[in-house]
Amino acid sequence: MTVRKPEDFRRIVVKIGSALLVDGASGKLKAEWLAGLADDVAALAKGGRDLLVVSSGAIALGRRILGLPRGPLRLEEGQASAAVGQIALAHAWTEALGARGLTAGQILLTLTDTEERRRYLNARATITTLLKLKAVPVINENDTVATAEIRYGDNDRLAARVASMMGADLLILLSDVDGLYAAPPATNPGAAFIPVVERVTAEVEAMAGSAGSELSSGGMLTKVEAGRIATTAGATMVIASGKRANPIAAISHGERCTWFLAEGKPGTARKKWISGHLETPGAVKIDAGAVKALRAGKSLLPAGVTGVEGSFQRGDAVVIRGPDGAEIGRGLVAYDLADAERIAGRNSGQIEAILGYAGRAEMIHRDDMVLRGE
Ligand code: GLU
């Protein structure tokens, strides 16, 4: 593999484990370390890249502020800790990024925000808007409301889902280990280091073991699983040690880390998923002008829609048909059937007056669409 560096990528998700941000003994934020990391993030962002941060640490910070004893927390205690700690965490990021001319925007996700298509569109639209406005989304799980059945539980997989949702081409997992070993190094001190994972196979999964540290929920197993999610979505992933002052710069300087190679390009897997639906619940018919606009890379606006059929919900994959009824492509529709019918043929500026709420300007956004032959 040619040596790669974070600078080679365009949209980068950086995941930071609790053990890096919060001191295990005192339970306090490691402000100096955060400053070094913020320098790295700012350097990449100033080079014109999109940066997203997935930061753990809310529960670890909050439990100290609340004076809870060490050891495992009950669910409610963890949620209460997150409620308190998330404020401190967001504040720390606002300060650290702000001092470097960057604006932080807090996003708290629950599992359904990335797993359910209707909600997925909302979460993605907000994060996309932050990136367009040159803000840095600082993301965590909404631990205050997440219970066992409805949570990611670890920020490794959350970060991988975010990378795939946002079409990122690089996911950096910073943790207290410097990469993947052929067996867990804690119990196998001589285990060989694995610098490159070409594909996440069962054999690779078996190398991971399962143990996590006291502060964070994710062990190597969740990191390898994150690798599977990210790489199949077309993102490269790197696991690197965060136990140094400028951990992202260290990757660029060639410090030891494990690279998981992307399968295909970001967006390819998503496109396959959109176009691969066997049964679509409905269709939108569009006029010749809209067909032309779509082929020129534009989104589908309500103005170009001449009719709707079937019974679809917001976020469903529908067929897009041209004036002669032939399938032009498929896409995730931003309105349910009833609302789509009401705004068909109208200008986007009239949507709010017609529906009583300000919906999306596009009926189907270009990012959510696959045309035949693409
Ligand atoms: N969301 C948790 C927190 O902020 C961390 C989850 C993890 O350790 O991966 O405390």
Residues whose N, C-alpha, C, O or C-beta is under 5 A from the ligand:
A	BS01	LIG	S18 S55 S56 G57 A58 I59 A60 N140 E141 G153 D154 N155 D156 L215 S216 S217 G218
